[in-house]
Amino acid sequence: MGFSIALIVFSLLMMLLVLMHKGKGGGLSDMFGGGMQSSVGGSSVAERNLDRITIVIGLLWFACIIVLGLLMKSNG
């Protein structure tokens, strides 16, 4: 039960974080000041931190799926 709730929370966080990333044409991150570039061709500190947070949440999301799959297999 706890892993199911964690999966829902991580899924919602992943959707929010992915939408906040700046795409080729700009994203929702522009609304929060992520559109300002600190140097030509480089990404800002906020974008790098957003990337790191997204990767960590993605790994936790993947781990929850693996654990839930193993639990379902053992209970099946």
N, CA, C and O atoms as a Tripos MOL2 file, in Angstrom:
@<TRIPOS>MOLECULE
protein
  304   303    76     0     0
PROTEIN
NO_CHARGES

@<TRIPOS>ATOM
      1 N           0.8250   -1.1960    0.0000 N.3       1 MET1
      2 CA          0.0000    0.0000    0.0000 C.3       1 MET1
      3 C           0.8670    1.2560    0.0000 C.2       1 MET1
      4 O           0.5750    2.2150   -0.7150 O.2       1 MET1
      5 N           1.9320    1.2510    0.8010 N.am      2 GLY2
      6 CA          2.7970    2.4140    0.8890 C.3       2 GLY2
      7 C           3.5210    2.7000   -0.4180 C.2       2 GLY2
      8 O           3.7200    3.8580   -0.7840 O.2       2 GLY2
      9 N           3.9210    1.6220   -1.1350 N.am      3 PHE3
     10 CA          4.6120    1.8130   -2.4040 C.3       3 PHE3
     11 C           3.6600    2.3290   -3.4780 C.2       3 PHE3
     12 O           4.0790    3.0520   -4.3820 O.2       3 PHE3
     13 N           2.3830    1.9620   -3.3850 N.am      4 SER4
     14 CA          1.3990    2.4690   -4.3420 C.3       4 SER4
     15 C           1.2080    3.9670   -4.1770 C.2       4 SER4
     16 O           1.1220    4.7080   -5.1560 O.2       4 SER4
     17 N           1.1440    4.4020   -2.9280 N.am      5 ILE5
     18 CA          1.0010    5.8370   -2.6640 C.3       5 ILE5
     19 C           2.2550    6.5780   -3.1050 C.2       5 ILE5
     20 O           2.1670    7.6600   -3.6840 O.2       5 ILE5
     21 N           3.4240    5.9980   -2.8330 N.am      6 ALA6
     22 CA          4.6840    6.6140   -3.2490 C.3       6 ALA6
     23 C           4.7490    6.7120   -4.7720 C.2       6 ALA6
     24 O           5.2390    7.7070   -5.3060 O.2       6 ALA6
     25 N           4.2630    5.6940   -5.4730 N.am      7 LEU7
     26 CA          4.2700    5.7150   -6.9320 C.3       7 LEU7
     27 C           3.3830    6.8360   -7.4620 C.2       7 LEU7
     28 O           3.7500    7.5150   -8.4210 O.2       7 LEU7
     29 N           2.2250    7.0360   -6.8500 N.am      8 ILE8
     30 CA          1.3330    8.1200   -7.2670 C.3       8 ILE8
     31 C           1.9910    9.4720   -7.0310 C.2       8 ILE8
     32 O           1.9330   10.3480   -7.8930 O.2       8 ILE8
     33 N           2.6170    9.6480   -5.8710 N.am      9 VAL9
     34 CA          3.2780   10.9180   -5.5530 C.3       9 VAL9
     35 C           4.4370   11.1720   -6.5150 C.2       9 VAL9
     36 O           4.5770   12.2770   -7.0390 O.2       9 VAL9
     37 N           5.2670   10.1530   -6.7490 N.am     10 PHE10
     38 CA          6.4010   10.3130   -7.6560 C.3      10 PHE10
     39 C           5.9350   10.5670   -9.0870 C.2      10 PHE10
     40 O           6.5810   11.3150   -9.8200 O.2      10 PHE10
     41 N           4.8240    9.9540   -9.4920 N.am     11 SER11
     42 CA          4.2930   10.1860  -10.8320 C.3      11 SER11
     43 C           3.8410   11.6310  -11.0000 C.2      11 SER11
     44 O           4.1140   12.2560  -12.0240 O.2      11 SER11
     45 N           3.1560   12.1540  -10.0040 N.am     12 LEU12
     46 CA          2.7180   13.5510  -10.0630 C.3      12 LEU12
     47 C           3.9040   14.5060  -10.0690 C.2      12 LEU12
     48 O           3.9090   15.4960  -10.8020 O.2      12 LEU12
     49 N           4.9100   14.2060   -9.2490 N.am     13 LEU13
     50 CA          6.1160   15.0320   -9.2330 C.3      13 LEU13
     51 C           6.8420   14.9850  -10.5750 C.2      13 LEU13
     52 O           7.3410   16.0070  -11.0460 O.2      13 LEU13
     53 N           6.9030   13.8070  -11.1900 N.am     14 MET14
     54 CA          7.5670   13.6870  -12.4840 C.3      14 MET14
     55 C           6.8540   14.5220  -13.5340 C.2      14 MET14
     56 O           7.5030   15.1950  -14.3350 O.2      14 MET14
     57 N           5.5260   14.4880  -13.5410 N.am     15 MET15
     58 CA          4.7830   15.2940  -14.5080 C.3      15 MET15
     59 C           5.0720   16.7760  -14.3120 C.2      15 MET15
     60 O           5.3000   17.5030  -15.2790 O.2      15 MET15
     61 N           5.0610   17.2180  -13.0700 N.am     16 LEU16
     62 CA          5.3260   18.6210  -12.7790 C.3      16 LEU16
     63 C           6.7440   19.0170  -13.1880 C.2      16 LEU16
     64 O           6.9450   20.0640  -13.8030 O.2      16 LEU16
     65 N           7.7160   18.1900  -12.8510 N.am     17 LEU17
     66 CA          9.1120   18.5080  -13.1660 C.3      17 LEU17
     67 C           9.3810   18.5100  -14.6670 C.2      17 LEU17
     68 O          10.1190   19.3610  -15.1630 O.2      17 LEU17
     69 N           8.7950   17.5720  -15.3850 N.am     18 VAL18
     70 CA          9.0000   17.5270  -16.8280 C.3      18 VAL18
     71 C           8.3690   18.7510  -17.4890 C.2      18 VAL18
     72 O           8.9390   19.3120  -18.4250 O.2      18 VAL18
     73 N           7.2050   19.1650  -17.0130 N.am     19 LEU19
     74 CA          6.5610   20.3540  -17.5730 C.3      19 LEU19
     75 C           7.3480   21.6270  -17.2730 C.2      19 LEU19
     76 O           7.2680   22.5940  -18.0310 O.2      19 LEU19
     77 N           8.0960   21.6370  -16.1920 N.am     20 MET20
     78 CA          8.8670   22.8210  -15.8370 C.3      20 MET20
     79 C          10.1430   22.9700  -16.6580 C.2      20 MET20
     80 O          10.7250   24.0540  -16.7040 O.2      20 MET20
     81 N          10.5850   21.8860  -17.3110 N.am     21 HIS21
     82 CA         11.8030   21.9570  -18.1170 C.3      21 HIS21
     83 C          11.5930   22.8500  -19.3260 C.2      21 HIS21
     84 O          10.4920   22.9610  -19.8650 O.2      21 HIS21
     85 N          12.6650   23.4720  -19.7260 N.am     22 LYS22
     86 CA         12.6220   24.3200  -20.9050 C.3      22 LYS22
     87 C          12.8430   23.4600  -22.1300 C.2      22 LYS22
     88 O          13.8500   22.7600  -22.2390 O.2      22 LYS22
     89 N          11.9110   23.5150  -23.0370 N.am     23 GLY23
     90 CA         12.0420   22.7740  -24.2780 C.3      23 GLY23
     91 C          12.6670   23.6380  -25.3520 C.2      23 GLY23
     92 O          13.2200   24.6990  -25.0630 O.2      23 GLY23
     93 N          12.5800   23.1880  -26.5830 N.am     24 LYS24
     94 CA         13.1620   23.9440  -27.6930 C.3      24 LYS24
     95 C          12.4730   25.2970  -27.8530 C.2      24 LYS24
     96 O          13.1180   26.2940  -28.1790 O.2      24 LYS24
     97 N          11.1780   25.3270  -27.6270 N.am     25 GLY25
     98 CA         10.4330   26.5690  -27.7880 C.3      25 GLY25
     99 C          10.1220   27.2400  -26.4670 C.2      25 GLY25
    100 O           9.3050   28.1600  -26.4320 O.2      25 GLY25
    101 N          10.7390   26.8180  -25.3880 N.am     26 GLY26
    102 CA         10.4400   27.3570  -24.0670 C.3      26 GLY26
    103 C           9.3590   26.5090  -23.4170 C.2      26 GLY26
    104 O           8.5380   25.9090  -24.1120 O.2      26 GLY26
    105 N           9.3520   26.4580  -22.1300 N.am     27 GLY27
    106 CA          8.3720   25.6480  -21.4210 C.3      27 GLY27
    107 C           7.7670   26.4150  -20.2690 C.2      27 GLY27
    108 O           7.8390   27.6420  -20.2070 O.2      27 GLY27
    109 N           7.1850   25.6880  -19.3800 N.am     28 LEU28
    110 CA          6.5980   26.3190  -18.2080 C.3      28 LEU28
    111 C           7.6660   26.9070  -17.3010 C.2      28 LEU28
    112 O           7.3720   27.7300  -16.4340 O.2      28 LEU28
    113 N           8.9150   26.4780  -17.5060 N.am     29 SER29
    114 CA          9.9940   27.0290  -16.6850 C.3      29 SER29
    115 C          10.1820   28.5180  -16.9630 C.2      29 SER29
    116 O          10.7100   29.2380  -16.1150 O.2      29 SER29
    117 N           9.7580   28.9910  -18.1360 N.am     30 ASP30
    118 CA          9.8420   30.4230  -18.4420 C.3      30 ASP30
    119 C           8.9890   31.2500  -17.4920 C.2      30 ASP30
    120 O           9.3270   32.3920  -17.1790 O.2      30 ASP30
    121 N           7.8940   30.6790  -17.0400 N.am     31 MET31
    122 CA          7.0060   31.4060  -16.1290 C.3      31 MET31
    123 C           7.6700   31.6410  -14.7750 C.2      31 MET31
    124 O           7.3430   32.6070  -14.0860 O.2      31 MET31
    125 N           8.5930   30.7720  -14.3890 N.am     32 PHE32
    126 CA          9.2280   30.8510  -13.0800 C.3      32 PHE32
    127 C          10.6450   31.4020  -13.1590 C.2      32 PHE32
    128 O          11.4260   31.2280  -12.2230 O.2      32 PHE32
    129 N          10.9840   32.0550  -14.2480 N.am     33 GLY33
    130 CA         12.3070   32.6550  -14.3740 C.3      33 GLY33
    131 C          13.3550   31.7330  -14.9330 C.2      33 GLY33
    132 O          14.5290   32.1010  -14.9680 O.2      33 GLY33
    133 N          12.9850   30.5530  -15.3710 N.am     34 GLY34
    134 CA         13.9550   29.6210  -15.9170 C.3      34 GLY34
    135 C          14.3830   29.9680  -17.3260 C.2      34 GLY34
    136 O          15.3270   29.3750  -17.8480 O.2      34 GLY34
    137 N          13.7040   30.9230  -17.9550 N.am     35 GLY35
    138 CA         14.0210   31.2900  -19.3230 C.3      35 GLY35
    139 C          15.2190   32.1880  -19.4490 C.2      35 GLY35
    140 O          15.7320   32.3680  -20.5530 O.2      35 GLY35
    141 N          15.6860   32.7580  -18.3600 N.am     36 MET36
    142 CA         16.8430   33.6520  -18.4210 C.3      36 MET36
    143 C          18.1170   32.8230  -18.4940 C.2      36 MET36
    144 O          18.3740   31.9840  -17.6310 O.2      36 MET36
    145 N          18.8970   33.0600  -19.5130 N.am     37 GLN37
    146 CA         20.1630   32.3380  -19.6720 C.3      37 GLN37
    147 C          21.2880   33.1510  -19.0530 C.2      37 GLN37
    148 O          21.3950   34.3540  -19.2910 O.2      37 GLN37
    149 N          22.1310   32.4920  -18.2550 N.am     38 SER38
    150 CA         23.2300   33.2010  -17.6160 C.3      38 SER38
    151 C          24.3900   33.4180  -18.5780 C.2      38 SER38
    152 O          25.1340   34.3880  -18.4330 O.2      38 SER38
    153 N          24.5570   32.5330  -19.5590 N.am     39 SER39
    154 CA         25.6130   32.7050  -20.5560 C.3      39 SER39
    155 C          25.1390   32.0900  -21.8620 C.2      39 SER39
    156 O          24.1810   31.3180  -21.8790 O.2      39 SER39
    157 N          25.8060   32.4300  -22.9480 N.am     40 VAL40
    158 CA         25.4180   31.9140  -24.2530 C.3      40 VAL40
    159 C          25.7630   30.4280  -24.3330 C.2      40 VAL40
    160 O          26.9120   30.0400  -24.1210 O.2      40 VAL40
    161 N          24.7740   29.6070  -24.6370 N.am     41 GLY41
    162 CA         25.0030   28.1770  -24.7950 C.3      41 GLY41
    163 C          25.0540   27.3880  -23.5020 C.2      41 GLY41
    164 O          25.0340   26.1580  -23.5420 O.2      41 GLY41
    165 N          25.1200   28.0460  -22.3620 N.am     42 GLY42
    166 CA         25.1740   27.3380  -21.0900 C.3      42 GLY42
    167 C          23.8170   27.3350  -20.4170 C.2      42 GLY42
    168 O          22.9750   28.1900  -20.6890 O.2      42 GLY42
    169 N          23.6130   26.3810  -19.5480 N.am     43 SER43
    170 CA         22.3450   26.3440  -18.8340 C.3      43 SER43
    171 C          22.5330   26.9730  -17.4540 C.2      43 SER43
    172 O          23.6230   26.9500  -16.8820 O.2      43 SER43
    173 N          21.4630   27.5240  -16.9490 N.am     44 SER44
    174 CA         21.5360   28.2040  -15.6620 C.3      44 SER44
    175 C          21.6070   27.1870  -14.5230 C.2      44 SER44
    176 O          21.3850   25.9920  -14.7150 O.2      44 SER44
    177 N          21.9170   27.6870  -13.3610 N.am     45 VAL45
    178 CA         21.9960   26.8320  -12.1730 C.3      45 VAL45
    179 C          20.6300   26.2260  -11.8770 C.2      45 VAL45
    180 O          20.5300   25.0690  -11.4670 O.2      45 VAL45
    181 N          19.5820   27.0130  -12.0870 N.am     46 ALA46
    182 CA         18.2280   26.5080  -11.8320 C.3      46 ALA46
    183 C          17.8940   25.3430  -12.7540 C.2      46 ALA46
    184 O          17.2940   24.3610  -12.3160 O.2      46 ALA46
    185 N          18.2740   25.4390  -14.0200 N.am     47 GLU47
    186 CA         18.0110   24.3460  -14.9620 C.3      47 GLU47
    187 C          18.8040   23.0930  -14.5900 C.2      47 GLU47
    188 O          18.2860   21.9790  -14.6660 O.2      47 GLU47
    189 N          20.0690   23.2810  -14.1880 N.am     48 ARG48
    190 CA         20.8800   22.1160  -13.7900 C.3      48 ARG48
    191 C          20.2980   21.4490  -12.5490 C.2      48 ARG48
    192 O          20.2400   20.2220  -12.4710 O.2      48 ARG48
    193 N          19.8680   22.2520  -11.5800 N.am     49 ASN49
    194 CA         19.2580   21.6780  -10.3780 C.3      49 ASN49
    195 C          17.9420   20.9880  -10.7090 C.2      49 ASN49
    196 O          17.6320   19.9390  -10.1460 O.2      49 ASN49
    197 N          17.1680   21.5710  -11.6190 N.am     50 LEU50
    198 CA         15.9210   20.9430  -12.0410 C.3      50 LEU50
    199 C          16.2010   19.6030  -12.7170 C.2      50 LEU50
    200 O          15.4640   18.6380  -12.5150 O.2      50 LEU50
    201 N          17.2640   19.5430  -13.5170 N.am     51 ASP51
    202 CA         17.6550   18.2780  -14.1470 C.3      51 ASP51
    203 C          18.0160   17.2320  -13.1010 C.2      51 ASP51
    204 O          17.5960   16.0790  -13.1970 O.2      51 ASP51
    205 N          18.7900   17.6330  -12.1110 N.am     52 ARG52
    206 CA         19.2060   16.6910  -11.0560 C.3      52 ARG52
    207 C          18.0090   16.1720  -10.2640 C.2      52 ARG52
    208 O          17.9080   14.9760   -9.9880 O.2      52 ARG52
    209 N          17.1140   17.0710   -9.9060 N.am     53 ILE53
    210 CA         15.9330   16.6640   -9.1390 C.3      53 ILE53
    211 C          15.0690   15.7180   -9.9630 C.2      53 ILE53
    212 O          14.5430   14.7370   -9.4370 O.2      53 ILE53
    213 N          14.9230   16.0100  -11.2500 N.am     54 THR54
    214 CA         14.1210   15.1560  -12.1240 C.3      54 THR54
    215 C          14.7240   13.7630  -12.2360 C.2      54 THR54
    216 O          13.9950   12.7710  -12.2400 O.2      54 THR54
    217 N          16.0410   13.6800  -12.3280 N.am     55 ILE55
    218 CA         16.7010   12.3730  -12.4190 C.3      55 ILE55
    219 C          16.5000   11.5720  -11.1370 C.2      55 ILE55
    220 O          16.2230   10.3740  -11.1950 O.2      55 ILE55
    221 N          16.6350   12.2170   -9.9860 N.am     56 VAL56
    222 CA         16.4550   11.5140   -8.7040 C.3      56 VAL56
    223 C          15.0230   11.0270   -8.5630 C.2      56 VAL56
    224 O          14.7980    9.8800   -8.1780 O.2      56 VAL56
    225 N          14.0520   11.8790   -8.8670 N.am     57 ILE57
    226 CA         12.6450   11.4730   -8.7640 C.3      57 ILE57
    227 C          12.3440   10.3530   -9.7640 C.2      57 ILE57
    228 O          11.5870    9.4320   -9.4570 O.2      57 ILE57
    229 N          12.9350   10.4320  -10.9520 N.am     58 GLY58
    230 CA         12.7450    9.3720  -11.9400 C.3      58 GLY58
    231 C          13.2960    8.0380  -11.4740 C.2      58 GLY58
    232 O          12.6780    6.9960  -11.6960 O.2      58 GLY58
    233 N          14.4540    8.0630  -10.8310 N.am     59 LEU59
    234 CA         15.0240    6.8160  -10.3020 C.3      59 LEU59
    235 C          14.1710    6.2460   -9.1720 C.2      59 LEU59
    236 O          13.9740    5.0340   -9.0870 O.2      59 LEU59
    237 N          13.6650    7.1220   -8.3060 N.am     60 LEU60
    238 CA         12.7740    6.6600   -7.2320 C.3      60 LEU60
    239 C          11.4770    6.1000   -7.8040 C.2      60 LEU60
    240 O          10.9570    5.1060   -7.2980 O.2      60 LEU60
    241 N          10.9510    6.7260   -8.8480 N.am     61 TRP61
    242 CA          9.7370    6.2610   -9.5180 C.3      61 TRP61
    243 C           9.9650    4.8630  -10.1060 C.2      61 TRP61
    244 O           9.1290    3.9720   -9.9630 O.2      61 TRP61
    245 N          11.1130    4.6940  -10.7690 N.am     62 PHE62
    246 CA         11.4560    3.4010  -11.3520 C.3      62 PHE62
    247 C          11.6180    2.3340  -10.2750 C.2      62 PHE62
    248 O          11.1720    1.2010  -10.4510 O.2      62 PHE62
    249 N          12.2590    2.6950   -9.1510 N.am     63 ALA63
    250 CA         12.4460    1.7360   -8.0500 C.3      63 ALA63
    251 C          11.0950    1.3040   -7.4690 C.2      63 ALA63
    252 O          10.9070    0.1350   -7.1330 O.2      63 ALA63
    253 N          10.1580    2.2490   -7.3520 N.am     64 CYS64
    254 CA          8.8220    1.8960   -6.8480 C.3      64 CYS64
    255 C           8.1260    0.9040   -7.7690 C.2      64 CYS64
    256 O           7.4650   -0.0260   -7.3060 O.2      64 CYS64
    257 N           8.2760    1.1060   -9.0780 N.am     65 ILE65
    258 CA          7.6570    0.1810  -10.0320 C.3      65 ILE65
    259 C           8.2600   -1.2100   -9.8960 C.2      65 ILE65
    260 O           7.5350   -2.2050   -9.9220 O.2      65 ILE65
    261 N           9.5840   -1.2890   -9.7510 N.am     66 ILE66
    262 CA         10.2450   -2.5910   -9.5970 C.3      66 ILE66
    263 C           9.7770   -3.2780   -8.3130 C.2      66 ILE66
    264 O           9.4590   -4.4680   -8.3280 O.2      66 ILE66
    265 N           9.7340   -2.5430   -7.2150 N.am     67 VAL67
    266 CA          9.3210   -3.1220   -5.9290 C.3      67 VAL67
    267 C           7.8710   -3.5800   -5.9960 C.2      67 VAL67
    268 O           7.5430   -4.6660   -5.5190 O.2      67 VAL67
    269 N           6.9990   -2.7630   -6.5850 N.am     68 LEU68
    270 CA          5.5940   -3.1700   -6.7020 C.3      68 LEU68
    271 C           5.4490   -4.4050   -7.5780 C.2      68 LEU68
    272 O           4.6300   -5.2780   -7.2910 O.2      68 LEU68
    273 N           6.2410   -4.4860   -8.6470 N.am     69 GLY69
    274 CA          6.2000   -5.6720   -9.4970 C.3      69 GLY69
    275 C           6.6470   -6.9220   -8.7620 C.2      69 GLY69
    276 O           6.0400   -7.9830   -8.9070 O.2      69 GLY69
    277 N           7.7040   -6.8010   -7.9770 N.am     70 LEU70
    278 CA          8.1810   -7.9440   -7.1920 C.3      70 LEU70
    279 C           7.1810   -8.3540   -6.1240 C.2      70 LEU70
    280 O           6.9770   -9.5430   -5.8800 O.2      70 LEU70
    281 N           6.5540   -7.3640   -5.4840 N.am     71 LEU71
    282 CA          5.5380   -7.6770   -4.4710 C.3      71 LEU71
    283 C           4.3320   -8.3770   -5.0870 C.2      71 LEU71
    284 O           3.7960   -9.3200   -4.5050 O.2      71 LEU71
    285 N           3.9040   -7.9220   -6.2600 N.am     72 MET72
    286 CA          2.7630   -8.5460   -6.9230 C.3      72 MET72
    287 C           3.1040   -9.9570   -7.3780 C.2      72 MET72
    288 O           2.2570  -10.8490   -7.3480 O.2      72 MET72
    289 N           4.3450  -10.1520   -7.7980 N.am     73 LYS73
    290 CA          4.7610  -11.4800   -8.2460 C.3      73 LYS73
    291 C           4.8170  -12.4520   -7.0720 C.2      73 LYS73
    292 O           4.4130  -13.6070   -7.2040 O.2      73 LYS73
    293 N           5.3110  -11.9960   -5.9320 N.am     74 SER74
    294 CA          5.4200  -12.8810   -4.7750 C.3      74 SER74
    295 C           4.0730  -13.1550   -4.1290 C.2      74 SER74
    296 O           3.8770  -14.2190   -3.5430 O.2      74 SER74
    297 N           3.1340  -12.2070   -4.2250 N.am     75 ASN75
    298 CA          1.8060  -12.4070   -3.6530 C.3      75 ASN75
    299 C           0.8800  -13.1430   -4.6050 C.2      75 ASN75
    300 O          -0.1380  -13.6930   -4.1850 O.2      75 ASN75
    301 N           1.2290  -13.1580   -5.8860 N.am     76 GLY76
    302 CA          0.3730  -13.7100   -6.9370 C.3      76 GLY76
    303 C           0.1240  -15.1550   -6.8080 C.2      76 GLY76
    304 O          -0.5820  -15.7360   -7.6330 O.2      76 GLY76
@<TRIPOS>BOND
     1     1     2 1
     2     2     3 1
     3     3     4 2
     4     3     5 am
     5     5     6 1
     6     6     7 1
     7     7     8 2
     8     7     9 am
     9     9    10 1
    10    10    11 1
    11    11    12 2
    12    11    13 am
    13    13    14 1
    14    14    15 1
    15    15    16 2
    16    15    17 am
    17    17    18 1
    18    18    19 1
    19    19    20 2
    20    19    21 am
    21    21    22 1
    22    22    23 1
    23    23    24 2
    24    23    25 am
    25    25    26 1
    26    26    27 1
    27    27    28 2
    28    27    29 am
    29    29    30 1
    30    30    31 1
    31    31    32 2
    32    31    33 am
    33    33    34 1
    34    34    35 1
    35    35    36 2
    36    35    37 am
    37    37    38 1
    38    38    39 1
    39    39    40 2
    40    39    41 am
    41    41    42 1
    42    42    43 1
    43    43    44 2
    44    43    45 am
    45    45    46 1
    46    46    47 1
    47    47    48 2
    48    47    49 am
    49    49    50 1
    50    50    51 1
    51    51    52 2
    52    51    53 am
    53    53    54 1
    54    54    55 1
    55    55    56 2
    56    55    57 am
    57    57    58 1
    58    58    59 1
    59    59    60 2
    60    59    61 am
    61    61    62 1
    62    62    63 1
    63    63    64 2
    64    63    65 am
    65    65    66 1
    66    66    67 1
    67    67    68 2
    68    67    69 am
    69    69    70 1
    70    70    71 1
    71    71    72 2
    72    71    73 am
    73    73    74 1
    74    74    75 1
    75    75    76 2
    76    75    77 am
    77    77    78 1
    78    78    79 1
    79    79    80 2
    80    79    81 am
    81    81    82 1
    82    82    83 1
    83    83    84 2
    84    83    85 am
    85    85    86 1
    86    86    87 1
    87    87    88 2
    88    87    89 am
    89    89    90 1
    90    90    91 1
    91    91    92 2
    92    91    93 am
    93    93    94 1
    94    94    95 1
    95    95    96 2
    96    95    97 am
    97    97    98 1
    98    98    99 1
    99    99   100 2
   100    99   101 am
   101   101   102 1
   102   102   103 1
   103   103   104 2
   104   103   105 am
   105   105   106 1
   106   106   107 1
   107   107   108 2
   108   107   109 am
   109   109   110 1
   110   110   111 1
   111   111   112 2
   112   111   113 am
   113   113   114 1
   114   114   115 1
   115   115   116 2
   116   115   117 am
   117   117   118 1
   118   118   119 1
   119   119   120 2
   120   119   121 am
   121   121   122 1
   122   122   123 1
   123   123   124 2
   124   123   125 am
   125   125   126 1
   126   126   127 1
   127   127   128 2
   128   127   129 am
   129   129   130 1
   130   130   131 1
   131   131   132 2
   132   131   133 am
   133   133   134 1
   134   134   135 1
   135   135   136 2
   136   135   137 am
   137   137   138 1
   138   138   139 1
   139   139   140 2
   140   139   141 am
   141   141   142 1
   142   142   143 1
   143   143   144 2
   144   143   145 am
   145   145   146 1
   146   146   147 1
   147   147   148 2
   148   147   149 am
   149   149   150 1
   150   150   151 1
   151   151   152 2
   152   151   153 am
   153   153   154 1
   154   154   155 1
   155   155   156 2
   156   155   157 am
   157   157   158 1
   158   158   159 1
   159   159   160 2
   160   159   161 am
   161   161   162 1
   162   162   163 1
   163   163   164 2
   164   163   165 am
   165   165   166 1
   166   166   167 1
   167   167   168 2
   168   167   169 am
   169   169   170 1
   170   170   171 1
   171   171   172 2
   172   171   173 am
   173   173   174 1
   174   174   175 1
   175   175   176 2
   176   175   177 am
   177   177   178 1
   178   178   179 1
   179   179   180 2
   180   179   181 am
   181   181   182 1
   182   182   183 1
   183   183   184 2
   184   183   185 am
   185   185   186 1
   186   186   187 1
   187   187   188 2
   188   187   189 am
   189   189   190 1
   190   190   191 1
   191   191   192 2
   192   191   193 am
   193   193   194 1
   194   194   195 1
   195   195   196 2
   196   195   197 am
   197   197   198 1
   198   198   199 1
   199   199   200 2
   200   199   201 am
   201   201   202 1
   202   202   203 1
   203   203   204 2
   204   203   205 am
   205   205   206 1
   206   206   207 1
   207   207   208 2
   208   207   209 am
   209   209   210 1
   210   210   211 1
   211   211   212 2
   212   211   213 am
   213   213   214 1
   214   214   215 1
   215   215   216 2
   216   215   217 am
   217   217   218 1
   218   218   219 1
   219   219   220 2
   220   219   221 am
   221   221   222 1
   222   222   223 1
   223   223   224 2
   224   223   225 am
   225   225   226 1
   226   226   227 1
   227   227   228 2
   228   227   229 am
   229   229   230 1
   230   230   231 1
   231   231   232 2
   232   231   233 am
   233   233   234 1
   234   234   235 1
   235   235   236 2
   236   235   237 am
   237   237   238 1
   238   238   239 1
   239   239   240 2
   240   239   241 am
   241   241   242 1
   242   242   243 1
   243   243   244 2
   244   243   245 am
   245   245   246 1
   246   246   247 1
   247   247   248 2
   248   247   249 am
   249   249   250 1
   250   250   251 1
   251   251   252 2
   252   251   253 am
   253   253   254 1
   254   254   255 1
   255   255   256 2
   256   255   257 am
   257   257   258 1
   258   258   259 1
   259   259   260 2
   260   259   261 am
   261   261   262 1
   262   262   263 1
   263   263   264 2
   264   263   265 am
   265   265   266 1
   266   266   267 1
   267   267   268 2
   268   267   269 am
   269   269   270 1
   270   270   271 1
   271   271   272 2
   272   271   273 am
   273   273   274 1
   274   274   275 1
   275   275   276 2
   276   275   277 am
   277   277   278 1
   278   278   279 1
   279   279   280 2
   280   279   281 am
   281   281   282 1
   282   282   283 1
   283   283   284 2
   284   283   285 am
   285   285   286 1
   286   286   287 1
   287   287   288 2
   288   287   289 am
   289   289   290 1
   290   290   291 1
   291   291   292 2
   292   291   293 am
   293   293   294 1
   294   294   295 1
   295   295   296 2
   296   295   297 am
   297   297   298 1
   298   298   299 1
   299   299   300 2
   300   299   301 am
   301   301   302 1
   302   302   303 1
   303   303   304 2
@<TRIPOS>SUBSTRUCTURE
     1 MET1         2 RESIDUE 1 A MET
     2 GLY2         6 RESIDUE 1 A GLY
     3 PHE3        10 RESIDUE 1 A PHE
     4 SER4        14 RESIDUE 1 A SER
     5 ILE5        18 RESIDUE 1 A ILE
     6 ALA6        22 RESIDUE 1 A ALA
     7 LEU7        26 RESIDUE 1 A LEU
     8 ILE8        30 RESIDUE 1 A ILE
     9 VAL9        34 RESIDUE 1 A VAL
    10 PHE10       38 RESIDUE 1 A PHE
    11 SER11       42 RESIDUE 1 A SER
    12 LEU12       46 RESIDUE 1 A LEU
    13 LEU13       50 RESIDUE 1 A LEU
    14 MET14       54 RESIDUE 1 A MET
    15 MET15       58 RESIDUE 1 A MET
    16 LEU16       62 RESIDUE 1 A LEU
    17 LEU17       66 RESIDUE 1 A LEU
    18 VAL18       70 RESIDUE 1 A VAL
    19 LEU19       74 RESIDUE 1 A LEU
    20 MET20       78 RESIDUE 1 A MET
    21 HIS21       82 RESIDUE 1 A HIS
    22 LYS22       86 RESIDUE 1 A LYS
    23 GLY23       90 RESIDUE 1 A GLY
    24 LYS24       94 RESIDUE 1 A LYS
    25 GLY25       98 RESIDUE 1 A GLY
    26 GLY26      102 RESIDUE 1 A GLY
    27 GLY27      106 RESIDUE 1 A GLY
    28 LEU28      110 RESIDUE 1 A LEU
    29 SER29      114 RESIDUE 1 A SER
    30 ASP30      118 RESIDUE 1 A ASP
    31 MET31      122 RESIDUE 1 A MET
    32 PHE32      126 RESIDUE 1 A PHE
    33 GLY33      130 RESIDUE 1 A GLY
    34 GLY34      134 RESIDUE 1 A GLY
    35 GLY35      138 RESIDUE 1 A GLY
    36 MET36      142 RESIDUE 1 A MET
    37 GLN37      146 RESIDUE 1 A GLN
    38 SER38      150 RESIDUE 1 A SER
    39 SER39      154 RESIDUE 1 A SER
    40 VAL40      158 RESIDUE 1 A VAL
    41 GLY41      162 RESIDUE 1 A GLY
    42 GLY42      166 RESIDUE 1 A GLY
    43 SER43      170 RESIDUE 1 A SER
    44 SER44      174 RESIDUE 1 A SER
    45 VAL45      178 RESIDUE 1 A VAL
    46 ALA46      182 RESIDUE 1 A ALA
    47 GLU47      186 RESIDUE 1 A GLU
    48 ARG48      190 RESIDUE 1 A ARG
    49 ASN49      194 RESIDUE 1 A ASN
    50 LEU50      198 RESIDUE 1 A LEU
    51 ASP51      202 RESIDUE 1 A ASP
    52 ARG52      206 RESIDUE 1 A ARG
    53 ILE53      210 RESIDUE 1 A ILE
    54 THR54      214 RESIDUE 1 A THR
    55 ILE55      218 RESIDUE 1 A ILE
    56 VAL56      222 RESIDUE 1 A VAL
    57 ILE57      226 RESIDUE 1 A ILE
    58 GLY58      230 RESIDUE 1 A GLY
    59 LEU59      234 RESIDUE 1 A LEU
    60 LEU60      238 RESIDUE 1 A LEU
    61 TRP61      242 RESIDUE 1 A TRP
    62 PHE62      246 RESIDUE 1 A PHE
    63 ALA63      250 RESIDUE 1 A ALA
    64 CYS64      254 RESIDUE 1 A CYS
    65 ILE65      258 RESIDUE 1 A ILE
    66 ILE66      262 RESIDUE 1 A ILE
    67 VAL67      266 RESIDUE 1 A VAL
    68 LEU68      270 RESIDUE 1 A LEU
    69 GLY69      274 RESIDUE 1 A GLY
    70 LEU70      278 RESIDUE 1 A LEU
    71 LEU71      282 RESIDUE 1 A LEU
    72 MET72      286 RESIDUE 1 A MET
    73 LYS73      290 RESIDUE 1 A LYS
    74 SER74      294 RESIDUE 1 A SER
    75 ASN75      298 RESIDUE 1 A ASN
    76 GLY76      302 RESIDUE 1 A GLY
